[in-house]
Amino acid sequence: MSQPVFVRTFLSLAVLGLPVTVLAEADHSHHQHADSLALPPRVITAVQQDSPLTIITNPKQARQPIPASDAADYLKTIPGFSAVRGGGSNSDPVLRGMFGSRLKLLTNGGEMLGACPSRMDAPSSYIAPQNFDQLTVIKGPQSVAWGPGASAGTIRFDRLPESFDEPGSRLDASVVAGSNTRRDMQMDGAIGSRDGYLRLSGNRSRSGDYQDGNGDRVPSRWNKWNTDLALGWTPDDDTLLELSVGAGDGEARYAGRGMDGSQFERESLGLRFEKQFQGGALQELEARVYYNYADHVMDNYSLRTPSTTGMMAGPMATNVDRRTLGARLASTWVWDDVELLAGADAQRNTHRTRSGMGVDTYENASWMKDAAFSQIGVFSELTWTLQEDQRLIGGLRLDQHHVEDFRATVSGGMMGMPAPNPTAGDTRRETLPAAFVRLEEDLSSLPATAYVGLGHVQRFPDYWELFSPRQAVGAVNAFDGIDPERTTQLDVGLQYKREGLEAWVSGYAGMVDDFILFDYTGMGGISSAENIDAHIMGAEAGIALDVTDNWQTETSLAWAWGRNRSDGEALPQMPPLEARFNLTYARDNWSAGALWRVVAAQSRTADGKGNVTSKDFGDAAGFGVLSLNAAYRFSTEVTGSVGVDNLLDKAYAEHLNLAGNGSFGFPAETRINEPGRTLWAKLDFSF
């Protein structure tokens, strides 16, 4: 895992050079706030919803469990989110039981798509949350402005533009140390003036294998790094032109997979333009172009000893990559009580693969392109203030999708021997709509906002659904037979806020026609895909109460339910009921807190059915985990936080789980346990 020369050079300059200028007086906009420095430091244990269906938070804040190593790890602190787990890093996020491309996951407005056919390198695995300034989550099909197919929700990790009133600089950094040789370093610095800025952010995260609550070692170590450079030009207060470039790499091993990830190489390039207008209807113009490249290697010899028997006997490796090029243009218009966001976006991505038997023999193999996707869409979102306390929000989008199948052969039968591809050279084209409408009203009798929204999304199947299944029900293969999903969902809720008390509740119910389901119950357990019809529903709620000036309690609850109405059984891979209870004492420069996470048993399962990553395999037991944390602000520049996760060293496993498959001695269809008692400490520096 070698870092490019330019990456090492810039990291060295940032660490050694930026502190020299931090003494310069500067007013930089979004990285420090005087109000937050006046409050006691806290460890975040659950991110609460702060407006209808929308959550905005700072992913740099200390949080529990131990600071996140990937995006899915951080998203689990938000009620309604869970993750497909297999030990260690690189989980796959799930929102309200919905998985994969039903979640639109963006970084700086662009998509970083993984390449592994089994999502070993899920898009979330390329994201280091602490390298971003803002996380925005929109639950449900209640936005059309950020790309197609977001039937479950939209997730955005963004770096905000720098702002300097005079020449100066800033430097934010953190270090983490914890059990299982966990060691993290993160740095985010900038220099600039009113005319522009140079920003560099980077991190390195590593951990060894962890021990579960029984004291058993779970293969789960990882070592990863990321670095990103942004150069911004601000010729006036209303104009921004920013060029960004980034790179990263890593490795991770898994107790529940037959191979490990020995390379997660990332290359990113972006250009964005923003222009504010004073006077007139046109308020803002925004344009983005981005390029993301993922080069992923999975093998059974770099991080483990290859088996000598079975289908995985001897060293072998597969190398996959994906290039994604995209663009977005949007404009904001305001007329009296109406605000309109309108624009267009487009994307093209291509996928290739190569493999080899023996150590690193894949490097001499030829690349084979198997798929190419393209999409172009137009969208508009309108906010109409009907009255001072009433808003009507709606959106429309239309997308044209095109996909080509370049595979000459496909794996066939139980032994996976190559067979001619019946759809070689074929193309598919679809034009799909999406729309939503939501009414929000500030209640006169309560300091609360009520809302009701209805959304409809037609989602084109993604790479994992068209190219990963070995078979498709009623068709020659998934490329030929899998139809787009059609989701219609009702969202309702209430957001309450007064001094010392915040509370919210949201509920949803929907129908998903042609839901894409994976089935592993056939001969040999090979994967097949089919379209079924489903019902989904669920709810989330949260409350934060200031009991006294120093004591605060927070509680959140999340429940998701799904039914396969085509087969009359449960919809698989649904997370169980989960509750979080947090009690915090805070005063002056310190705080201390306790987090009790309680998860119910899950008995509504559909054995052998699931998604491209995981499947149901029996009921899951419930559990409760108690954790403690504390934070102390040594000065305006230095804050420390410590924590003990799973204080009672409980042995437990999540329901959504990759499960053992015989690797490392874990029996097939045995859930991989989570870490036992884990100690950690974090220091944050800001200059």
DRENFI-956096 format. One record per residue (C-alpha): x, y, z; residue in three letters. Coordinates in steps of 0.5 Angstrom, whole numbers, plus 500, padded with zeros to 3 digits. Layout:
XYZAla;...
# end
This chain:
500500500Met;505505498Ser;503513498Gln;504517491Pro;510522492Val;505528491Phe;501525497Val;507524502Arg;510531500Thr;503535501Phe;502531508Leu;509533510Ser;508540508Leu;501540511Ala;504537518Val;510541518Leu;509548514Gly;502550516Leu;503550524Pro;508556522Val;503560520Thr;497558525Val;499564529Leu;496569524Ala;490572525Glu;484570521Ala;477569521Asp;475562518His;467561517Ser;465554519His;471550523His;470553529Gln;464557532His;464561539Ala;458558541Asp;460551541Ser;467553545Leu;462556550Ala;459549551Leu;462543555Pro;465538550Pro;461532549Arg;461525546Val;456524540Ile;452517541Thr;446519537Ala;445524532Val;438527532Gln;433529527Gln;433536527Asp;428538521Ser;423534517Pro;426528515Leu;433531514Thr;439531519Ile;445535518Ile;451534523Thr;458535523Asn;462528522Pro;468531525Lys;465531532Gln;467525537Ala;462520538Arg;461513541Gln;462507539Pro;470508538Ile;471513532Pro;468511525Ala;473508520Ser;468508514Asp;461512513Ala;457506515Ala;460506522Asp;458513523Tyr;451513520Leu;450507525Lys;449513530Thr;443516526Ile;436512528Pro;434508522Gly;441506520Phe;444499521Ser;449496517Ala;451489514Val;457487519Arg;462482518Gly;467484523Gly;472490523Gly;471496517Ser;468497511Asn;461495513Ser;455496508Asp;450501510Pro;442500511Val;437505512Leu;430503514Arg;432496512Gly;433498505Met;440497502Phe;445498496Gly;443503491Ser;436505494Arg;441509498Leu;444515494Lys;451516497Leu;455522495Leu;461525497Thr;462533495Asn;456532490Gly;459526486Gly;459518487Glu;464514488Met;462507486Leu;465501488Gly;467495484Ala;467488487Cys;461484485Pro;459482492Ser;460489495Arg;467488499Met;469495497Asp;462498498Ala;461506496Pro;462507504Ser;468504505Ser;472509501Tyr;469515505Ile;473517512Ala;467521515Pro;472526519Gln;475528513Asn;468532511Phe;465538514Asp;458536514Gln;453530513Leu;446531511Thr;441525511Val;434526507Ile;430520509Lys;425517504Gly;424519497Pro;423526499Gln;428529494Ser;430529487Val;436534486Ala;441529488Trp;441523482Gly;436518481Pro;434512485Gly;434514492Ala;428511494Ser;430510501Ala;434516502Gly;440521500Thr;446521504Ile;451527503Arg;458528505Phe;461535504Asp;467539505Arg;465546505Leu;468552502Pro;474556506Glu;473563508Ser;478568510Phe;477575511Asp;485576511Glu;491572510Pro;491567515Gly;491559516Ser;488554520Arg;489547522Leu;485542525Asp;488535527Ala;486529531Ser;489522534Val;486516536Val;488510540Ala;484504542Gly;484497544Ser;486492538Asn;492496536Thr;487501534Arg;491508531Arg;488513527Asp;491520525Met;487525522Gln;489532519Met;485538516Asp;489545514Gly;488551510Ala;491557508Ile;488563504Gly;486570504Ser;480573501Arg;482571494Asp;482564495Gly;485558499Tyr;489552499Leu;486546503Arg;489539505Leu;486534509Ser;488527510Gly;487521515Asn;490514516Arg;487509520Ser;489502522Arg;487496527Ser;489489529Gly;484483529Asp;479484535Tyr;477479541Gln;469478542Asp;466478548Gly;468470549Asn;475472548Gly;475469541Asp;479473536Arg;476475530Val;480476523Pro;478484522Ser;484488521Arg;485494517Trp;490499515Asn;487505510Lys;489512508Trp;486518505Asn;488525502Thr;485530499Asp;487537496Leu;483543494Ala;485549491Leu;479555491Gly;479561488Trp;474567490Thr;475573486Pro;469576490Asp;465575495Asp;459571491Asp;464567486Thr;467560488Leu;472556483Leu;475550486Glu;479544484Leu;480538488Ser;484532487Val;484526492Gly;487519493Ala;487513498Gly;488506499Asp;487500504Gly;487493506Glu;482489510Ala;481482512Arg;474479513Tyr;472473518Ala;466472513Gly;469472506Arg;473467502Gly;477473500Met;480479503Asp;481486500Gly;488487499Ser;487494495Gln;482499496Phe;485504491Glu;482511490Arg;483517485Glu;478523485Ser;478529481Leu;473535482Gly;471542479Leu;466546482Arg;463553480Phe;458557485Glu;456564483Lys;451568488Gln;447573485Phe;444580488Gln;438582486Gly;433579481Gly;430572481Ala;436568479Leu;439567486Gln;445562485Glu;448558480Leu;452551481Glu;456547476Ala;460540478Arg;464535474Val;467529478Tyr;471523476Tyr;472517481Asn;476511480Tyr;476505484Ala;481499483Asp;480494488His;484487489Val;481481493Met;485475494Asp;486469499Asn;494470500Tyr;496477502Ser;492477509Leu;491470510Arg;494463509Thr;490460503Pro;486453504Ser;489447501Thr;482444500Thr;476446497Gly;474451491Met;478456494Met;484452495Ala;491455493Gly;493462492Pro;488466487Met;486473486Ala;481478483Thr;482485481Asn;476489479Val;476497477Asp;470502476Arg;471509473Arg;466514474Thr;465521470Leu;459525472Gly;457532472Ala;451537475Arg;448543473Leu;443547478Ala;440554479Ser;436557484Thr;430562483Trp;426566488Val;420570486Trp;416572493Asp;414566496Asp;416561491Val;423558491Glu;425553485Leu;431549484Leu;432546477Ala;438543474Gly;440537470Ala;445531472Asp;449526468Ala;454520469Gln;457514466Arg;461509469Asn;465503466Thr;467496470His;472491468Arg;475485471Thr;481480471Arg;483475475Ser;489469476Gly;491463480Met;497464484Gly;500470487Val;500476484Asp;499473477Thr;493477476Tyr;497483474Glu;499479468Asn;492478466Ala;488482461Ser;483487463Trp;476485461Met;470490460Lys;464487462Asp;459493463Ala;458500462Ala;452505465Phe;450512463Ser;445516465Gln;442523464Ile;437526468Gly;433533469Val;430535476Phe;426541479Ser;424542486Glu;419548488Leu;418550495Thr;412555496Trp;410558502Thr;403558502Leu;402562509Gln;407564514Glu;407558518Asp;405553512Gln;410550506Arg;408546500Leu;415542497Ile;415538491Gly;419535486Gly;420532479Leu;425528475Arg;426524469Leu;432520467Asp;434516461Gln;438510463His;443506458His;447500460Val;451495455Glu;453488457Asp;460486454Phe;461479457Arg;463474452Ala;462468458Thr;458468465Val;459463470Ser;454457470Gly;452452474Gly;454449481Met;462449479Met;462456476Gly;465454469Met;464459464Pro;459459459Ala;457463453Pro;453469455Asn;446469452Pro;446477453Thr;453478450Ala;453485446Gly;446487448Asp;443494451Thr;438496455Arg;434503455Arg;429505460Glu;426512461Thr;424513469Leu;421518473Pro;421520480Ala;416525484Ala;415527491Phe;410532494Val;410534502Arg;406539506Leu;409542512Glu;406546517Glu;408550524Asp;403549529Leu;400554533Ser;398550539Ser;405547540Leu;412549538Pro;412544533Ala;412542525Thr;408537522Ala;409534516Tyr;406529511Val;409527504Gly;408522498Leu;414520494Gly;415515488His;421513485Val;423508479Gln;430505480Arg;434502475Phe;437496477Pro;445497479Asp;451493477Tyr;450488483Trp;443487481Glu;444486473Leu;451482473Phe;452479480Ser;447474480Pro;448467477Arg;441466475Gln;434470474Ala;427467475Val;424466469Gly;429469464Ala;436467461Val;440472466Asn;439478471Ala;441483465Phe;435480461Asp;430479466Gly;431484472Ile;426490472Asp;426497475Pro;424498482Glu;418502483Arg;417505490Thr;411509493Thr;412511500Gln;408516505Leu;412519510Asp;409523516Val;412526522Gly;412531528Leu;418536530Gln;417539537Tyr;422544540Lys;422548546Arg;427551551Glu;430544554Gly;426539550Leu;427537543Glu;423531540Ala;421528534Trp;417522531Val;417520524Ser;413514520Gly;413511513Tyr;409506509Ala;410504502Gly;409499497Met;415497492Val;413494486Asp;418489483Asp;423489489Phe;429486487Ile;430480491Leu;436475491Phe;435468493Asp;440463495Tyr;436457496Thr;437453490Gly;441447488Met;448449491Gly;446455494Gly;448459487Ile;445466487Ser;439468483Ser;435474482Ala;428476481Glu;422481482Asn;417481487Ile;412486490Asp;413488497Ala;410492503His;414496508Ile;413500514Met;416503520Gly;418509525Ala;423513528Glu;423517534Ala;427521539Gly;427526545Ile;433530548Ala;431533555Leu;435538559Asp;433535566Val;437540570Thr;442545568Asp;447539568Asn;444533566Trp;441531559Gln;438525557Thr;437523550Glu;433517547Thr;432514540Ser;428508537Leu;428505530Ala;423500528Trp;423497520Ala;418492518Trp;417489511Gly;413483507Arg;414480501Asn;407480499Arg;408476492Ser;410470497Asp;407471503Gly;413471507Glu;417476511Ala;422481507Leu;429479509Pro;435483511Gln;430487516Met;434490522Pro;430489529Pro;427494533Leu;433498536Glu;433503542Ala;438508545Arg;438511552Phe;444516553Asn;445520560Leu;450526560Thr;452530566Tyr;456536563Ala;459542566Arg;464547565Asp;470544561Asn;468537562Trp;462532561Ser;461524562Ala;456520559Gly;453513559Ala;450509553Leu;445503553Trp;444500546Arg;438495546Val;436491540Val;430486540Ala;431479537Ala;429478530Gln;424473528Ser;421475522Arg;426472517Thr;426469510Ala;432464510Asp;436463504Gly;434470501Lys;437477502Gly;441481497Asn;448481494Val;452481500Thr;448477505Ser;442473507Lys;437471512Asp;439465516Phe;435464522Gly;433468527Asp;437473531Ala;437474539Ala;437480542Gly;442484546Phe;444490550Gly;450493550Val;453499556Leu;458504554Ser;461510558Leu;464516555Asn;467522558Ala;470529555Ala;475535557Tyr;477541554Arg;484543556Phe;484549552Ser;480553546Thr;485549542Glu;485542545Val;479537547Thr;480530549Gly;475524550Ser;475517552Val;470511552Gly;469504554Val;465501549Asp;461494551Asn;463495558Leu;460489560Leu;464485555Asp;458482552Lys;458477546Ala;453479541Tyr;452479534Ala;448483529Glu;442481525His;445484519Leu;451480518Asn;456477513Leu;456470517Ala;461465517Gly;463461511Asn;468456513Gly;474461513Ser;478462519Phe;474456522Gly;468460523Phe;462455521Pro;458456515Ala;452461517Glu;454463524Thr;454470525Arg;460474527Ile;461477534Asn;462484535Glu;468487539Pro;468485546Gly;470491551Arg;474496547Thr;478502550Leu;479508546Trp;482515547Ala;481521542Lys;485528542Leu;482534538Asp;487540536Phe;484546533Ser;489552531Phe;
# end
